[in-house]
């Protein structure tokens, strides 16, 4: 009985969510989490991981690594748990050092029973951090994956790949594009062209998928290092800010309204940013729930994830702040989206 519940969880969603009569829906939670430097304790000579070694500035030892895994697995297990007991069917991750840390994560006490599969490629990023996707094997059947390397006019610039994964979620084919766009190091304006290049790459991937199948279901997720109102997302990715303005072939960014309402996933200098976003194709919008449709996007910003004391009370409780280890979770809150379809 429990397995059936975790495979297709049926709940009643109210009119406020659906603009329709109460419906019994099967629900899928799709999430994204920048986990803030999930490094193991071993030296990788090909990357700059010196800070996260036992003799590095963070004295990154097995105890700290195991606590980090425990913290992250606790978070992942609780995302959307009030709706779906088994949590996210799909979760994109960023700031992952290698496959080993992912294997340790999915085999942690809080996640092992959920039987997550892993999709990961090493990227050219100088710090050695990558993006990855975890999926519940009982719900998602992987059909393929491919990394896309970002090229810019600065040939010395190396950053994370964009990861495309496709397969069937509860029998419906989805394409997931996981991102961690270039940071704002050097200033927002100076670094903006790199994020615009990343947006254009994402847009090209989307357009190529649509060219092969106009009905393709696409979910873009990631730490975009820009807010929903920035040009990289509104102009170059061309994600619409209102579902009412979405027409066939468009992308819809449900995070825009959250951001305009003052909701953030990352805090800096007394202001909140919503860099972590989930964006969906027009095929996942609409009011007919014969197949999966987007219902709602949220930031998972529970109190246990917040710093309790000091100048940064209420901010995400980081692992490292000001160069000091403070035993937290991550400098970002996770984000997630709820998708539903009529239950059989």
KEKE-3310 file (N, C-alpha, C; in steps of 0.2 Angstrom, whole numbers, plus 5000, padded with zeros to 4 digits):
npx = (5004:5010:5019:5011:5006:5017:5020:5010:5003:4988:4979:4968:4966:4963:4951:4958:4970:4969:4959:4947:4935:4936:4948:4954:4971:4986:5002:5017:5033:5045:5061:5074:5091:5104:5118:5128:5144:5147:5159:5170:5183:5195:5209:5208:5218:5215:5206:5202:5201:5207:5203:5193:5199:5207:5218:5216:5209:5197:5198:5192:5186:5181:5171:5165:5161:5152:5142:5138:5132:5122:5114:5110:5103:5093:5086:5082:5074:5063:5057:5042:5036:5024:5014:5018:5023:5035:5043:5053:5051:5060:5075:5086:5103:5116:5133:5141:5154:5158:5154:5155:5151:5138:5134:5136:5127:5114:5114:5112:5105:5093:5088:5090:5080:5072:5077:5085:5091:5106:5112:5126:5139:5156:5162:5170:5172:5183:5183:5179:5166:5150:5134:5119:5107:5095:5084:5069:5069:5057:5048:5053:5060:5075:5080:5089:5104:5113:5128:5130:5142:5146:5151:5160:5165:5177:5189:5197:5188:5180:5166:5151:5144:5128:5115:5106:5093:5082:5067:5054:5042:5032:5027:5025:5034:5047:5059:5073:5082:5096:5104:5118:5122:5135:5143:5141:5153:5165:5155:5138:5135:5146:5148:5137:5136:5140:5131:5120:5125:5124:5110:5106:5111:5104:5091:5093:5094:5082:5074:5079:5074:5060:5059:5060:5049:5034:5026:5033:5038:5046:5057:5066:5078:5088:5102:5102:5109:5104:5090:5072:5067:5078:5087:5093:5085:5072:5073:5082:5082:5069:5057:5041:5032:5019:5006:4995:4999:5006:5008:5007:5022:5030:5040:5037:5039:5036:5042:5043:5033:5034:5046:5043:5034:5043:5049:5063:5077:5090:5101:5108:5118:5107:5096:5085:5087:5081:5088:5087:5078:5063:5057:5045:5039:5026:5018:5016:5008:4991:4973:4969:4970:4973:4986:5002:5002:5009:5006:5010:5023:5036:5047:5057:5058:5059:5060:5070:5080:5086:5097:5100:5104:5113:5120:5115:5103:5089:5093:5098:5105:5121:5135:5148:5153:5159:5172:5172:5168:5152:5142:5130:5117:5116:5120:5109:5091:5081:5071:5055:5043:5026:5017:5003:4991:4976:4970:4970)
npy = (4994:5006:5008:5011:5023:5031:5031:5036:5049:5054:5068:5081:5096:5113:5126:5138:5135:5129:5135:5129:5116:5106:5093:5077:5073:5066:5069:5077:5082:5093:5099:5110:5113:5122:5117:5122:5120:5105:5096:5082:5075:5073:5076:5083:5084:5090:5101:5116:5113:5115:5122:5114:5103:5092:5098:5111:5128:5127:5116:5104:5090:5072:5072:5084:5083:5072:5078:5088:5080:5074:5085:5090:5079:5078:5090:5088:5077:5082:5092:5097:5088:5089:5087:5077:5062:5056:5065:5075:5069:5072:5080:5094:5098:5109:5114:5103:5092:5079:5062:5054:5061:5062:5049:5046:5055:5050:5038:5041:5040:5047:5047:5035:5025:5030:5028:5035:5038:5043:5056:5063:5073:5077:5094:5108:5118:5128:5127:5115:5111:5105:5102:5092:5078:5070:5057:5048:5031:5023:5031:5039:5035:5035:5040:5047:5058:5073:5084:5101:5112:5129:5142:5157:5174:5176:5165:5159:5158:5147:5137:5129:5115:5114:5103:5092:5081:5067:5058:5047:5052:5045:5039:5049:5059:5069:5083:5089:5103:5107:5120:5130:5146:5158:5167:5182:5188:5201:5211:5215:5221:5220:5206:5202:5199:5185:5178:5181:5174:5161:5160:5161:5150:5140:5144:5140:5126:5123:5127:5119:5107:5109:5110:5097:5092:5099:5098:5095:5093:5103:5107:5119:5122:5129:5138:5153:5165:5177:5187:5185:5196:5200:5204:5193:5182:5187:5193:5186:5172:5173:5171:5171:5181:5180:5169:5171:5177:5168:5159:5145:5137:5146:5150:5149:5158:5155:5160:5174:5181:5177:5183:5197:5198:5199:5187:5177:5167:5168:5178:5194:5207:5213:5211:5202:5189:5180:5169:5156:5146:5139:5135:5133:5125:5130:5119:5113:5121:5128:5122:5110:5094:5081:5077:5079:5095:5111:5118:5126:5136:5136:5142:5133:5137:5134:5136:5129:5130:5142:5155:5157:5167:5182:5194:5190:5184:5175:5173:5161:5147:5145:5134:5139:5154:5170:5165:5156:5141:5136:5126:5125:5122:5127:5141:5144:5143:5129:5127:5123:5115:5111:5099:5092:5079:5072:5059:5042)
npz = (5000:5004:4994:4983:4987:4987:4973:4965:4972:4978:4980:4986:4978:4981:4974:4974:4969:4957:4949:4946:4948:4963:4961:4960:4960:4954:4959:4956:4962:4957:4959:4964:4970:4975:4983:4990:4988:4989:4993:4993:5004:4998:4988:4972:4958:4947:4949:4958:4973:4985:4997:5003:5009:5021:5026:5022:5021:5027:5035:5031:5035:5038:5048:5046:5032:5033:5041:5033:5022:5029:5033:5020:5015:5024:5021:5007:5008:5014:5006:4999:5006:5013:5004:4995:5002:4999:4994:4982:4965:4955:4956:4953:4955:4961:4962:4965:4968:4962:4956:4967:4979:4976:4976:4989:4995:4990:4996:5010:5026:5026:5013:5007:5006:4996:4984:4974:4958:4948:4938:4930:4925:4923:4923:4914:4924:4934:4948:4950:4952:4948:4939:4943:4942:4951:4952:4956:4955:4954:4948:4937:4921:4914:4898:4891:4891:4891:4891:4889:4884:4889:4879:4877:4872:4879:4879:4889:4900:4910:4914:4922:4914:4905:4909:4900:4902:4898:4898:4905:4915:4926:4915:4906:4894:4898:4897:4905:4910:4917:4926:4931:4930:4925:4938:4948:4950:4950:4948:4943:4931:4923:4923:4916:4902:4901:4908:4899:4888:4893:4894:4881:4876:4883:4877:4864:4865:4870:4858:4849:4853:4852:4839:4834:4840:4843:4854:4865:4882:4894:4907:4914:4925:4939:4947:4942:4944:4941:4943:4941:4934:4926:4911:4905:4907:4904:4892:4883:4886:4885:4894:4899:4910:4915:4916:4909:4898:4890:4876:4863:4862:4870:4885:4902:4917:4933:4944:4944:4949:4962:4966:4963:4974:4984:4988:4991:4987:4991:5000:5002:5008:5015:5006:4996:4984:4970:4963:4961:4951:4943:4927:4915:4900:4888:4886:4898:4904:4907:4909:4908:4914:4910:4907:4914:4922:4926:4943:4954:4961:4973:4986:4996:5012:5025:5043:5050:5041:5042:5048:5065:5074:5076:5064:5052:5054:5050:5036:5024:5032:5031:5026:5026:5031:5029:5028:5038:5046:5049:5051:5044:5032:5017:5007:4999:4998:4993:4979:4972:4961:4959:4951:4942:4938:4932:4943:4940)
capx = (5000:5014:5023:5007:5005:5023:5021:5005:5000:4982:4977:4963:4969:4958:4950:4963:4976:4967:4954:4942:4932:4941:4950:4959:4976:4992:5006:5024:5037:5051:5064:5081:5094:5111:5119:5134:5151:5147:5165:5173:5189:5201:5212:5207:5223:5213:5202:5204:5198:5211:5199:5189:5203:5208:5223:5214:5207:5191:5199:5187:5187:5176:5165:5161:5158:5146:5137:5135:5128:5116:5110:5107:5098:5087:5082:5079:5068:5057:5054:5036:5033:5017:5010:5020:5027:5041:5047:5054:5052:5066:5079:5092:5108:5122:5139:5143:5161:5159:5149:5156:5148:5131:5132:5136:5121:5108:5114:5112:5099:5086:5087:5092:5074:5069:5080:5087:5096:5110:5114:5131:5145:5161:5162:5176:5173:5189:5183:5177:5159:5145:5127:5118:5100:5093:5077:5066:5068:5051:5044:5056:5064:5079:5081:5096:5106:5119:5130:5132:5147:5145:5157:5160:5171:5183:5191:5200:5183:5177:5161:5148:5140:5121:5114:5100:5091:5076:5065:5047:5040:5026:5024:5025:5041:5050:5065:5075:5088:5099:5109:5121:5124:5140:5142:5141:5159:5167:5150:5133:5135:5152:5147:5130:5136:5141:5124:5116:5127:5121:5103:5105:5113:5097:5086:5095:5093:5074:5072:5080:5069:5053:5059:5058:5042:5031:5022:5038:5037:5052:5057:5072:5079:5094:5104:5104:5113:5100:5083:5067:5066:5084:5087:5095:5079:5066:5074:5086:5079:5062:5053:5035:5031:5012:5004:4990:5003:5009:5005:5010:5029:5033:5042:5033:5043:5032:5046:5043:5028:5037:5051:5040:5031:5048:5051:5070:5081:5097:5101:5115:5117:5100:5091:5084:5087:5078:5092:5085:5072:5060:5054:5042:5036:5019:5015:5015:5003:4984:4969:4967:4975:4974:4993:5005:5002:5011:5001:5012:5030:5037:5053:5057:5062:5057:5064:5076:5085:5087:5102:5096:5107:5118:5119:5112:5097:5084:5096:5099:5110:5126:5140:5153:5151:5165:5178:5172:5163:5146:5139:5124:5115:5118:5118:5103:5085:5079:5065:5051:5036:5021:5014:4997:4987:4970:4972:4967)
capy = (5000:5012:5009:5014:5029:5035:5031:5041:5051:5057:5073:5086:5103:5118:5130:5143:5133:5126:5139:5124:5112:5101:5088:5072:5073:5063:5074:5076:5087:5094:5103:5112:5115:5124:5114:5126:5117:5098:5093:5076:5077:5071:5081:5082:5088:5094:5106:5120:5111:5116:5125:5109:5097:5092:5103:5117:5133:5125:5110:5100:5083:5067:5074:5090:5081:5068:5082:5091:5075:5073:5091:5090:5074:5080:5095:5085:5072:5086:5096:5095:5082:5090:5086:5070:5059:5054:5071:5076:5064:5074:5086:5096:5100:5112:5114:5096:5090:5073:5057:5051:5064:5061:5042:5046:5058:5046:5032:5043:5037:5050:5046:5028:5021:5034:5025:5040:5037:5049:5058:5068:5073:5082:5100:5111:5123:5128:5125:5107:5110:5103:5101:5085:5077:5064:5055:5042:5026:5021:5036:5041:5031:5039:5038:5049:5064:5076:5090:5107:5117:5136:5145:5164:5177:5175:5158:5157:5157:5140:5137:5123:5113:5114:5096:5090:5074:5066:5051:5047:5053:5042:5037:5055:5061:5076:5085:5093:5106:5109:5125:5135:5151:5161:5171:5190:5190:5207:5215:5212:5223:5217:5199:5200:5195:5178:5175:5181:5169:5155:5161:5160:5142:5137:5145:5136:5119:5123:5128:5113:5102:5111:5109:5090:5090:5105:5096:5093:5096:5105:5110:5122:5124:5131:5144:5157:5171:5183:5187:5184:5202:5202:5203:5186:5178:5190:5194:5181:5166:5174:5167:5175:5183:5179:5163:5173:5179:5162:5155:5139:5138:5150:5148:5153:5158:5156:5163:5181:5184:5176:5188:5203:5198:5199:5181:5175:5160:5169:5184:5197:5214:5215:5211:5195:5188:5174:5166:5149:5146:5133:5138:5128:5126:5131:5113:5112:5126:5126:5120:5103:5090:5074:5075:5084:5102:5115:5121:5131:5136:5138:5142:5129:5142:5133:5139:5125:5131:5149:5156:5159:5172:5187:5199:5187:5180:5174:5172:5154:5145:5142:5129:5143:5162:5175:5161:5152:5135:5138:5120:5125:5118:5130:5148:5145:5139:5125:5129:5117:5116:5106:5097:5088:5077:5068:5053:5036)
capz = (5000:5004:4988:4979:4989:4984:4966:4963:4978:4976:4985:4984:4978:4981:4969:4974:4965:4950:4946:4943:4953:4966:4957:4963:4956:4955:4960:4955:4964:4954:4964:4962:4976:4976:4989:4992:4989:4991:4991:4997:5008:4994:4983:4965:4955:4941:4951:4964:4979:4991:5003:5006:5011:5029:5028:5019:5026:5031:5039:5029:5037:5037:5052:5043:5026:5035:5043:5027:5019:5034:5032:5013:5014:5028:5017:5001:5010:5017:5001:4997:5010:5015:4998:4993:5007:4996:4992:4975:4960:4952:4959:4951:4960:4958:4967:4966:4966:4958:4957:4973:4984:4975:4979:4997:4997:4989:5001:5017:5030:5025:5006:5004:5004:4991:4978:4969:4953:4948:4931:4932:4920:4925:4918:4914:4929:4937:4955:4950:4954:4942:4941:4942:4942:4955:4951:4960:4950:4954:4945:4931:4917:4910:4891:4888:4894:4887:4894:4884:4887:4887:4876:4877:4869:4883:4879:4896:4905:4911:4919:4923:4909:4906:4908:4898:4904:4896:4900:4906:4922:4927:4909:4902:4892:4900:4896:4911:4908:4924:4925:4936:4926:4928:4944:4947:4952:4946:4947:4939:4924:4920:4922:4913:4896:4902:4909:4893:4884:4896:4892:4874:4875:4885:4873:4858:4867:4870:4852:4845:4856:4850:4832:4833:4843:4846:4860:4870:4889:4896:4913:4915:4933:4941:4950:4936:4946:4939:4945:4935:4930:4922:4904:4903:4908:4901:4885:4880:4887:4883:4898:4900:4917:4917:4913:4904:4892:4887:4870:4861:4861:4875:4891:4907:4923:4938:4949:4943:4954:4969:4966:4964:4980:4989:4991:4988:4989:4992:5003:5001:5009:5017:5001:4994:4977:4968:4958:4960:4947:4939:4921:4911:4893:4887:4886:4905:4907:4904:4914:4907:4918:4907:4908:4920:4921:4932:4947:4959:4962:4980:4989:5003:5016:5032:5049:5052:5036:5043:5053:5071:5078:5073:5059:5047:5057:5045:5030:5023:5036:5026:5028:5027:5031:5030:5028:5044:5046:5054:5052:5041:5026:5011:5006:4995:4999:4988:4976:4969:4958:4960:4944:4944:4933:4935:4945:4937)
cpx = (5004:5017:5018:5006:5011:5023:5016:5001:4994:4980:4971:4966:4963:4957:4955:4969:4974:4962:4949:4939:4937:4942:4955:4965:4982:4997:5014:5028:5043:5055:5071:5084:5102:5114:5126:5140:5150:5154:5167:5179:5195:5203:5211:5212:5221:5208:5205:5200:5201:5208:5196:5193:5205:5213:5222:5211:5201:5192:5194:5188:5181:5170:5161:5158:5152:5141:5134:5130:5121:5111:5106:5102:5092:5082:5078:5073:5062:5054:5048:5033:5026:5012:5011:5024:5034:5046:5048:5055:5059:5069:5085:5096:5113:5127:5141:5150:5162:5154:5149:5151:5140:5129:5132:5129:5115:5108:5114:5105:5093:5084:5087:5085:5070:5072:5081:5092:5100:5112:5119:5136:5150:5161:5168:5177:5179:5189:5181:5170:5154:5138:5125:5110:5099:5086:5075:5065:5062:5046:5047:5061:5068:5080:5087:5098:5112:5121:5131:5136:5146:5152:5156:5166:5177:5185:5194:5194:5180:5172:5157:5144:5132:5119:5107:5098:5084:5074:5057:5046:5033:5023:5024:5033:5042:5057:5067:5081:5091:5104:5112:5125:5130:5138:5142:5148:5162:5161:5144:5133:5141:5152:5141:5131:5137:5135:5119:5118:5124:5113:5102:5107:5106:5092:5087:5093:5085:5072:5073:5076:5062:5053:5057:5052:5039:5027:5027:5037:5044:5052:5065:5073:5086:5095:5106:5108:5110:5093:5078:5066:5072:5084:5089:5089:5073:5067:5077:5084:5071:5057:5047:5034:5024:5010:4998:4993:5006:5005:5009:5018:5033:5036:5038:5038:5038:5035:5046:5039:5031:5042:5048:5036:5036:5051:5058:5072:5088:5097:5108:5114:5110:5095:5091:5084:5084:5082:5090:5078:5070:5056:5051:5040:5029:5015:5013:5010:4996:4980:4966:4972:4975:4981:4995:5005:5005:5006:5004:5020:5031:5045:5053:5062:5060:5062:5070:5082:5088:5092:5098:5098:5111:5116:5114:5106:5092:5087:5097:5105:5116:5131:5146:5151:5157:5171:5178:5167:5158:5141:5132:5122:5118:5116:5112:5097:5084:5072:5061:5045:5032:5017:5008:4994:4981:4972:4967:4962)
cpy = (5006:5014:5013:5021:5034:5035:5036:5043:5056:5062:5078:5093:5108:5122:5136:5141:5131:5131:5134:5120:5108:5095:5083:5071:5069:5069:5072:5082:5087:5100:5105:5115:5116:5122:5117:5121:5110:5095:5087:5079:5075:5076:5078:5086:5092:5100:5110:5118:5111:5118:5119:5102:5097:5097:5110:5122:5131:5119:5105:5092:5078:5069:5079:5088:5077:5072:5086:5086:5074:5079:5091:5085:5075:5085:5092:5080:5076:5091:5093:5089:5082:5088:5079:5067:5058:5059:5072:5070:5065:5080:5087:5099:5104:5113:5107:5094:5085:5068:5054:5054:5063:5054:5042:5050:5054:5040:5034:5040:5040:5049:5039:5025:5024:5031:5030:5037:5044:5050:5064:5067:5078:5088:5103:5117:5122:5125:5117:5106:5109:5103:5094:5084:5070:5063:5048:5037:5023:5025:5038:5036:5035:5036:5041:5056:5067:5083:5095:5111:5124:5139:5153:5167:5177:5167:5155:5155:5150:5140:5130:5122:5114:5106:5095:5082:5073:5059:5052:5047:5051:5041:5043:5058:5068:5077:5090:5096:5110:5114:5128:5140:5154:5166:5178:5192:5196:5212:5213:5214:5220:5210:5197:5197:5188:5175:5176:5176:5162:5155:5159:5153:5138:5138:5141:5129:5118:5123:5122:5107:5103:5110:5102:5088:5096:5104:5094:5097:5097:5109:5113:5124:5125:5137:5148:5163:5177:5182:5187:5190:5204:5201:5196:5182:5181:5191:5189:5174:5166:5170:5172:5176:5181:5173:5165:5175:5174:5159:5149:5141:5142:5146:5152:5152:5160:5160:5171:5184:5183:5182:5195:5204:5198:5193:5179:5169:5161:5177:5187:5204:5217:5215:5203:5194:5181:5171:5159:5148:5140:5136:5132:5130:5127:5125:5110:5117:5124:5123:5113:5098:5083:5072:5080:5091:5106:5118:5126:5130:5139:5138:5138:5133:5141:5135:5136:5127:5138:5150:5159:5165:5177:5191:5197:5183:5180:5172:5164:5152:5141:5137:5134:5150:5166:5171:5156:5147:5136:5132:5120:5121:5121:5137:5150:5141:5135:5129:5123:5119:5110:5105:5092:5085:5073:5061:5048:5033)
cpz = (5000:4998:4983:4980:4986:4977:4963:4969:4976:4982:4982:4984:4977:4975:4968:4970:4958:4946:4943:4949:4956:4962:4961:4958:4958:4955:4959:4957:4960:4957:4961:4969:4974:4983:4993:4994:4992:4989:4996:5001:5004:4989:4976:4961:4949:4942:4957:4970:4986:4998:5007:5006:5018:5031:5025:5024:5030:5035:5037:5030:5036:5042:5049:5036:5028:5037:5037:5023:5023:5033:5026:5012:5018:5024:5011:5003:5012:5012:4998:5000:5012:5010:4996:4998:5005:4994:4984:4971:4956:4956:4956:4956:4957:4964:4969:4964:4961:4959:4964:4978:4982:4977:4986:4999:4996:4994:5008:5020:5027:5018:5003:5002:4998:4984:4973:4964:4952:4940:4932:4927:4924:4920:4919:4920:4933:4945:4955:4952:4947:4944:4940:4943:4946:4953:4954:4954:4949:4949:4938:4928:4913:4903:4888:4892:4890:4890:4888:4887:4884:4884:4875:4873:4873:4884:4885:4901:4904:4916:4919:4916:4910:4904:4906:4899:4901:4897:4902:4913:4923:4920:4904:4900:4894:4898:4902:4909:4915:4923:4931:4932:4929:4933:4942:4949:4947:4945:4942:4932:4920:4918:4918:4906:4896:4904:4903:4888:4886:4894:4885:4872:4877:4880:4866:4859:4867:4863:4848:4847:4853:4842:4830:4836:4846:4853:4866:4877:4892:4902:4914:4922:4934:4945:4944:4938:4943:4942:4939:4931:4926:4915:4901:4902:4904:4894:4881:4880:4885:4887:4900:4908:4920:4913:4908:4898:4888:4881:4868:4859:4866:4881:4896:4914:4929:4944:4949:4948:4961:4970:4967:4971:4986:4992:4987:4991:4991:4995:5003:5003:5011:5011:4999:4986:4976:4962:4956:4957:4944:4933:4917:4904:4893:4888:4893:4908:4904:4910:4913:4910:4916:4908:4913:4917:4927:4936:4951:4960:4969:4981:4996:5008:5023:5037:5050:5047:5037:5048:5059:5074:5073:5068:5054:5049:5051:5038:5030:5028:5032:5030:5030:5027:5033:5031:5034:5043:5051:5054:5049:5036:5019:5011:5002:4998:4993:4985:4973:4966:4959:4953:4946:4937:4936:4937:4942:4942)
residu = (UNK:UNK:UNK:UNK:UNK:UNK:UNK:UNK:UNK:UNK:UNK:UNK:UNK:UNK:UNK:UNK:UNK:UNK:UNK:UNK:UNK:UNK:UNK:UNK:UNK:UNK:UNK:UNK:UNK:UNK:UNK:UNK:UNK:UNK:UNK:UNK:UNK:UNK:UNK:UNK:UNK:UNK:UNK:UNK:UNK:UNK:UNK:UNK:UNK:UNK:UNK:UNK:UNK:UNK:UNK:UNK:UNK:UNK:UNK:UNK:UNK:UNK:UNK:UNK:UNK:UNK:UNK:UNK:UNK:UNK:UNK:UNK:UNK:UNK:UNK:UNK:UNK:UNK:UNK:UNK:UNK:UNK:UNK:UNK:UNK:UNK:UNK:UNK:UNK:UNK:UNK:UNK:UNK:UNK:UNK:UNK:UNK:UNK:UNK:UNK:UNK:UNK:UNK:UNK:UNK:UNK:UNK:UNK:UNK:UNK:UNK:UNK:UNK:UNK:UNK:UNK:UNK:UNK:UNK:UNK:UNK:UNK:UNK:UNK:UNK:UNK:UNK:UNK:UNK:UNK:UNK:UNK:UNK:UNK:UNK:UNK:UNK:UNK:UNK:UNK:UNK:UNK:UNK:UNK:UNK:UNK:UNK:UNK:UNK:UNK:UNK:UNK:UNK:UNK:UNK:UNK:UNK:UNK:UNK:UNK:UNK:UNK:UNK:UNK:UNK:UNK:UNK:UNK:UNK:UNK:UNK:UNK:UNK:UNK:UNK:UNK:UNK:UNK:UNK:UNK:UNK:UNK:UNK:UNK:UNK:UNK:UNK:UNK:UNK:UNK:UNK:UNK:UNK:UNK:UNK:UNK:UNK:UNK:UNK:UNK:UNK:UNK:UNK:UNK:UNK:UNK:UNK:UNK:UNK:UNK:UNK:UNK:UNK:UNK:UNK:UNK:UNK:UNK:UNK:UNK:UNK:UNK:UNK:UNK:UNK:UNK:UNK:UNK:UNK:UNK:UNK:UNK:UNK:UNK:UNK:UNK:UNK:UNK:UNK:UNK:UNK:UNK:UNK:UNK:UNK:UNK:UNK:UNK:UNK:UNK:UNK:UNK:UNK:UNK:UNK:UNK:UNK:UNK:UNK:UNK:UNK:UNK:UNK:UNK:UNK:UNK:UNK:UNK:UNK:UNK:UNK:UNK:UNK:UNK:UNK:UNK:UNK:UNK:UNK:UNK:UNK:UNK:UNK:UNK:UNK:UNK:UNK:UNK:UNK:UNK:UNK:UNK:UNK:UNK:UNK:UNK:UNK:UNK:UNK:UNK:UNK:UNK:UNK:UNK:UNK:UNK:UNK:UNK:UNK:UNK:UNK:UNK:UNK:UNK:UNK:UNK:UNK:UNK:UNK:UNK:UNK:UNK:UNK:UNK:UNK:UNK:UNK:UNK:UNK:UNK:UNK:UNK:UNK:UNK:UNK:UNK:UNK:UNK:UNK:UNK:UNK:UNK:UNK:UNK)
# end
